[in-house]
């Protein structure tokens, strides 16, 4: 009986209940079926930043803006490594449209902006997705 309850709870958590008539940020009708089942994966769109020699760039501070609004990604959802920085996560799904929004990543070193990189990030029924833009940048700090 406990196994059956566990399986039912897992399936319930994996399924997202969506109202077909609910509106997204861009006020278009939600194209997702109400019984869509999503994976438990937490997707992150990231940006790799290196210098001309191929070495990872270590930023002092970074953040993204979605349609001009600043988004800071909590540091408990990613782990910085080798110059790879999060631009957006599934946590920003409510801020994104199905067609995609302009997202600008900003990176700072010594209080100066050294990276300003534009991407278009959208979503499907379950996760965010890169619509347009490069995920690797080479800079000369």
Secondary structure, 3 states (H helix, E strand, C coil): CHHHHHHHHHHHHHECCCCCCCECCCCCECCCCCCCECCCCCCEEEEEEECCCCCECCCCEEEEEECCEEECCCCCCCCCECCEEEEEEHHHHHHCCCCCEEEEEEEEECCEEEEEEEEEEEECCCCEEEEECCCEEECCC
